[in-house]
């Protein structure tokens, strides 16, 4: 087994993910860029960005299917590793890598869950961890993504800005809900969660419903200086 001990870090200035590593190496940044010229990750406050997002009604879900967003967990950044394992290496700590995978596949790790505020150890195949699309794919489909090219939808589905490792039960509880219908049970994580949704929607030109905007506004009223995140930021260690 190869063990990678990840150091605690804050928000990064650009959207990059860890490249696969070989034995004895730590992960370093590679270039995963959003296709949008309006990319706003890591720039400005969530409150200001929220005020600028368009508000419309939800479009019909007609025609939505997962395959419209490309192959699940494709290697879109061509770093030699699928997106799921890229995100696990970014979000987990004390990671053990599966031998013979060129430093790609996470065999085990400890996840500081952004949505529950708790930390737990997981092992590949135990079903404890899933990767959440912070802005759900079907939600995006109903708020602008129907008009995108296949390439943009695939980029969106694999963009680290829009992906977070979390407990499987919470990801399933959320489903395709937006901020009006689901927020993390961990109250201290809600500001960062909403800010990430806003950053994704601004970057990709997606709109909000009235209920969604109002729900986001209520959350951000308690954290008016919350910054927009980058794609590299990791969950902080829980206090105590």
Secondary structure, 3 states (H helix, E strand, C coil): CEEECCCCCCCCCCCEEECCCCCCCCCCEEECCCCCCCCCCCCCEHHHHHHHCCECCCCCCCCCCHHHHCCCCCCCCCCCCCHHHHHHHHHEEEEEECCCCCCCCEEEEEEECCCCCCEEEEECCCCCEEEEECCCHHHHHCCCHHHCCHHHHHHHHCCHHHEEEEEHHHHHHHCCCCCCCCCCCCHHHHHHHHHHHHHHHHHHCCCECHHHHHHHHHHHCCCCCCECCCCCCCCCCCCC
